[in-house]
Structures are given as structure tokens and as C-alpha cells.
């Protein structure tokens, strides 16, 4: 029995010896300040699950009983511990807060990274956040997605669901989303209106779009616009207006004498047109009756047809012109006109031979001589030129000249003292002589 127990003790000691393997080695470690140090570490392997005694910082224990690898950590000075390295390091990103000391990059290598099961997931106080996908980018939330602050969208938006306003309402069919200045609200869409083909809509008394086809209408078939009550005939114009038109100017075409620019619906060859630059032509029945022309700041009004006056003819007297009195004639002042009383014939006395001049027209020539004298009628005097001739003295007056002088009895000499004769130009350089004459 004693021999048996002795052998048992020997076997147990040998088993313990072989079960406990201790190795020592020098290793480099980095302390919490980042300094590399060389320490002596001990590697212990056992199957008992009992921690080695008197361990030092960095000692390693292979606990084969529990299939764990542990390292001795003296960092918590009050209670140094063996930290389990086989599962996860106790102080890590999953249970200890910390700060990055430099930039970090995590490459996926074509693999997937998924976060799941969080009660909350925050990215706070970041200066810039970029989420970029080479394919689709999904954001899903059971309750809803909130976007705070101003949001700018640079691409297109495709909405398969509905829009909610600031009160979380979807609105009714046909309503539009309107600004309330501080938010948005769904309102009735008064702009979604329909009307008769050709209707032109405008804001009515209530401010809503309305139409009045009796006063404003677009004829789509004939491509013309009607303002005012529609015409029943002569409406082949782009713009038909029944009523007065007020405008600051019209840029019109020149027109022609047969189709004036400004003409009448029922009389299209009567009106006004532009014959040339700085000219206006008044047309009646396709004929230009009056032409107004401006050349070098001088304006000329030409009456091309018969002029008939039913009223008074005013001269240029200020302020409103003068119609003259019965028997007066309209005379030129050189720069204007004036009504004047016609002068009585001027009596001009001659005592010797005399040749007529243009200024003698309308005058009475008296000849007072004791001897016969000659009155010469030159060529070049105008048709209508006329004078009266009287012999005052005893000397007779013989009428002759370069112009042709006609008398039925071929008498061209005054008959005696106090005889009279009349001379008038009836044609170019042709005069007729009548009166108290003799051969």
C-alpha cells in the first residue's frame, strides 16, 4: 500500500511538470505614451485554469483549460488583471469612447460593411459629410425622413409618393402647394381652368382667371384677334377692333395710291399714303387729290384736283386769321397773305412817245401833246395784260408795236381830243384794240 502511494505521488508530480510549461522571452512593447520599451515577458501554458503567480506586465498565459489566451495588464494600478485576447480586447471601440489622433482610412476591398441593431446612430459636429454611391443610394425610415436647414437639389427629382405641406397634409386632388411665407400649404388650384377654344383669360373682379369671348377672342382658325363685339363682315384682318383706339404711335406701311395705308373698310381706295420720303398724299377714289411735301424745311401743299370753298378763306393775320370784307382781295405780302381793298386804276400822264412795260398793267395812260405821238406795244407781255388809252391834247396817239395788234376796222389811231381806247392781250403777243379810233 505504501509502495502504491509512493508511485502515485511520483506520477502526479511528473504530470504537473509536463502540464506546466513556462518560457521567458524579451519583447518590445509600446506604452500608453507611444514609447517603445523592451521588457522581459513570460509565456505560461497550463491546463489547470489557475493564473500564474507573481506575473509581470506583458506576461502571456495560454489557458488551455478554457481555450483562452491572456495577457497581464497593470494599467489599472488598483487592480491589475489578465485580459482575454482570444475573444476581444476589453477596452475597444465597442465599449470605450476615444478620439482619433490622426487621419484614418478603411478600405472595403470589395467586401460589405453593415451596421445593424442600433438604437441610434449619429454623425455629429462634422465639418463636411460626403455620402457617395456608384449605384443607388437609399434612405429609409419607418416613421419619416426629416431634412433640416436649407436643402439644395442639383439633379432631377422623381416622386412616386405624395407631397406633404407644413401641416403634414397631402392635400386634395387638383390642389397646388403654395407658400405661406413661413411654410407651405395645399390650396385650390384656380389656375387649372378650361375654356372655349380661342378664349383669352384675364383676372376678373375676384382676381381669378375669367373670360369674355364677346369682348376679347382669338380666332384660331383664321388667325386673327377680335376686340369688342365681333364684326359680321369685312373682318379679314389680323386685328379687328370695334371701338376707339388710343395709341402713342403707329408704325405703318407706305401704302399706294390705289391702296392707301390708312383706308376705310368699305372704301379701300380712299385714305392717306406716303408717295415718297417727307410726303403725304390724300387719296380719293384712287386719285391723289392733295399732296403735302417738305423739302429743305419748306412745306408745300399742292391741290391736284378742284378746290371748292364753302366757308371763309382766312389770311395769315394773327392770332386766328382774317376772312376780309366784301370786295377785298387776298394779296401776298411776300412772306404771308392779307386781305386788301383793291386799288383804283392809276392815272399815268405821258407827253411824248412811250413803250409799254409790265408795271403799266391795269393803269390808265393819258397823252397830252400838241403833236402826234406813238405808243409802242412790245412782245413778252402776259396774256390778260390790259390798259386804257386817252388823248388829252390835240396830238393824236398811234398804237403800234412788235406784238400783233388787231382791230376789226384796222383803225389804230385815236380819233381826236378826248378820244379813248382799250388794249388787252388776248393771246401770246396778240392784242385787241377797241374804242374811238380812226385810220
GIHUZI-V53885 format. One record per residue. RES is the residue in one small letter. NEAR is the number of other ideal C-beta (glycine too) atoms within 10 Angstrom. D_CENTER is the distance of its C-alpha to the mean C-alpha in Angstrom with 2 decimals. Layout:
# GIHUZI-V53885
RES/NEAR/D_CENTER
RES/NEAR/D_CENTER
This chain:
# GIHUZI-V53885
x/5/123.49
x/6/123.21
x/7/122.62
x/7/119.84
x/9/118.04
x/9/118.34
x/10/116.65
x/10/113.91
x/9/113.06
x/10/112.94
x/9/110.51
x/10/108.22
x/10/108.12
x/10/107.32
x/11/104.54
x/11/102.99
x/9/103.27
x/8/101.55
x/12/98.91
x/14/97.86
x/11/96.37
x/11/95.17
x/10/93.55
x/11/92.38
x/11/89.71
x/8/87.68
x/12/83.87
x/9/80.84
x/12/78.75
x/9/75.70
x/11/76.01
x/6/73.22
x/5/72.27
x/7/71.73
x/8/75.04
x/8/77.03
x/11/80.69
x/9/83.75
x/14/85.79
x/12/88.76
x/19/87.79
x/17/90.18
x/16/89.48
x/20/91.56
x/16/91.99
x/18/93.97
x/13/94.25
x/11/95.42
x/10/92.06
x/11/93.58
x/15/91.55
x/20/93.24
x/6/94.89
x/6/93.94
x/20/90.65
x/14/88.62
x/16/84.82
x/18/83.55
x/23/86.59
x/20/85.80
x/21/87.57
x/16/87.56
x/21/88.51
x/14/89.55
x/11/90.75
x/11/87.22
x/8/85.49
x/15/83.57
x/17/82.97
x/21/82.91
x/17/82.48
x/20/83.94
x/17/81.38
x/13/82.65
x/11/79.15
x/9/79.78
x/6/82.76
x/4/84.02
x/6/84.35
x/14/84.10
x/14/83.52
x/17/83.69
x/15/80.11
x/15/79.70
x/14/77.95
x/11/78.50
x/8/75.93
x/11/73.25
x/14/73.36
x/13/73.60
x/13/71.14
x/9/67.97
x/8/64.26
x/8/65.19
x/9/67.14
x/9/66.57
x/5/63.40
x/8/62.60
x/4/60.10
x/6/59.03
x/7/60.38
x/4/58.17
x/5/55.47
x/6/56.46
x/4/55.38
x/6/56.47
x/6/56.18
x/7/56.51
x/5/57.99
x/5/56.62
x/6/58.26
x/5/56.96
x/6/56.66
x/4/56.61
x/6/56.91
x/4/58.34
x/4/60.08
x/7/58.40
x/4/58.22
x/4/55.24
x/6/53.46
x/6/51.43
x/7/49.57
x/4/49.30
x/5/48.06
x/7/46.66
x/4/44.15
x/4/42.48
x/6/43.25
x/5/42.35
x/7/43.18
x/5/42.44
x/7/43.60
x/5/43.77
x/5/43.79
x/5/43.04
x/8/42.95
x/6/44.29
x/7/44.35
x/5/46.53
x/7/47.77
x/4/49.89
x/5/48.65
x/7/45.03
x/7/42.84
x/6/41.33
x/7/38.50
x/5/38.54
x/4/35.98
x/5/32.38
x/6/32.11
x/4/29.62
x/6/29.59
x/4/28.25
x/5/29.33
x/5/29.16
x/5/30.99
x/5/33.32
x/6/34.85
x/4/37.99
x/6/38.94
x/8/37.20
x/11/35.07
x/14/36.71
x/17/35.14
x/13/36.54
x/11/39.51
x/7/40.34
x/14/39.47
x/12/38.13
x/20/36.75
x/10/37.34
x/6/36.15
x/9/32.58
x/16/31.81
x/13/28.87
x/14/29.12
x/14/27.57
x/9/27.58
x/11/30.15
x/5/29.01
x/6/32.30
x/10/32.55
x/17/31.58
x/15/32.88
x/19/32.83
x/14/31.57
x/12/31.41
x/15/28.34
x/11/27.26
x/9/24.16
x/10/26.54
x/12/27.08
x/6/28.02
x/12/28.28
x/8/29.31
x/11/27.66
x/15/24.93
x/17/24.56
x/15/21.26
x/14/21.49
x/10/20.65
x/9/22.13
x/11/25.61
x/6/28.04
x/8/28.68
x/8/25.08
x/11/25.62
x/15/23.88
x/14/25.80
x/17/25.89
x/12/27.49
x/15/27.94
x/10/30.04
x/14/27.14
x/16/24.02
x/21/24.46
x/15/22.99
x/15/25.78
x/9/25.17
x/8/28.33
x/11/27.56
x/8/23.74
x/15/23.31
x/15/22.08
x/23/24.68
x/15/24.19
x/14/27.49
x/10/30.84
x/14/30.97
x/13/32.73
x/6/35.79
x/7/35.86
x/11/33.91
x/13/30.71
x/8/29.78
x/13/26.37
x/9/22.85
x/9/22.35
x/18/25.46
x/12/25.54
x/11/28.83
x/8/28.62
x/6/27.48
x/8/23.98
x/4/22.66
x/5/19.90
x/4/19.26
x/5/19.41
x/8/19.69
x/4/19.13
x/11/22.13
x/9/24.33
x/12/27.68
x/18/29.93
x/15/33.68
x/14/36.89
x/13/37.50
x/14/34.00
x/23/32.41
x/14/28.64
x/13/29.41
x/17/32.18
x/11/33.78
x/11/33.82
x/8/37.61
x/10/38.12
x/13/35.71
x/16/37.62
x/17/37.49
x/18/34.69
x/16/32.94
x/22/31.68
x/16/31.23
x/17/34.35
x/10/33.33
x/9/31.37
x/12/31.95
x/17/33.82
x/16/33.65
x/23/36.06
x/19/37.24
x/23/38.55
x/14/41.14
x/9/42.38
x/13/40.85
x/14/42.57
x/18/41.04
x/16/42.98
x/16/41.29
x/16/39.49
x/15/37.76
x/16/37.43
x/12/36.43
x/10/38.04
x/5/38.35
x/5/37.42
x/7/40.13
x/9/39.26
x/10/41.65
x/9/41.90
x/12/44.00
x/10/45.64
x/12/46.31
x/11/48.17
x/6/50.75
x/8/50.06
x/5/51.54
x/6/51.61
x/4/52.25
x/6/51.60
x/9/52.45
x/12/51.52
x/14/50.53
x/18/51.18
x/12/49.01
x/15/50.95
x/7/48.99
x/4/47.55
x/7/47.17
x/14/49.39
x/17/52.99
x/13/54.35
x/19/57.83
x/8/61.20
x/4/63.42
x/8/64.71
x/15/62.33
x/11/60.45
x/14/56.94
x/13/57.47
x/9/55.25
x/11/55.26
x/5/53.82
x/6/50.35
x/10/50.18
x/17/52.44
x/15/55.13
x/18/57.61
x/13/61.18
x/11/64.72
x/10/66.23
x/8/69.11
x/7/72.72
x/11/74.13
x/11/75.12
x/11/78.82
x/13/79.53
x/11/83.22
x/16/84.52
x/15/88.07
x/11/87.90
x/14/86.25
x/16/82.47
x/12/79.48
x/21/76.55
x/9/73.05
x/10/69.66
x/9/69.88
x/17/72.99
x/14/71.04
x/14/71.88
x/14/74.72
x/16/78.47
x/19/80.72
x/17/84.32
x/23/87.02
x/16/90.04
x/17/92.63
x/9/96.32
x/10/95.81
x/16/93.71
x/19/90.16
x/16/87.33
x/22/83.67
x/14/81.55
x/21/78.39
x/13/76.13
x/11/73.58
x/10/69.84
x/22/69.81
x/9/67.11
x/12/67.87
x/10/68.63
x/19/70.26
x/16/73.33
x/22/76.10
x/17/79.34
x/22/82.63
x/20/85.75
x/24/89.18
x/16/90.48
x/17/93.43
x/12/96.23
x/17/94.48
x/20/92.76
x/26/89.13
x/13/88.50
x/22/84.94
x/12/84.02
x/19/81.30
x/12/79.19
x/20/77.27
x/13/79.06
x/17/80.79
x/13/81.97
x/16/84.62
x/8/86.33
x/9/89.79
x/10/88.97
x/17/89.74
x/19/87.90
x/18/90.08
x/25/90.31
x/16/93.51
x/11/94.76
x/13/94.23
x/11/91.41
x/18/90.19
x/16/86.46
x/23/84.01
x/12/80.38
x/23/78.27
x/15/74.83
x/19/72.74
x/12/72.24
x/11/70.81
x/12/69.90
x/16/72.95
x/14/74.98
x/23/76.57
x/16/78.76
x/19/81.57
x/15/83.32
x/17/85.86
x/15/89.40
x/21/90.22
x/12/93.23
x/9/94.10
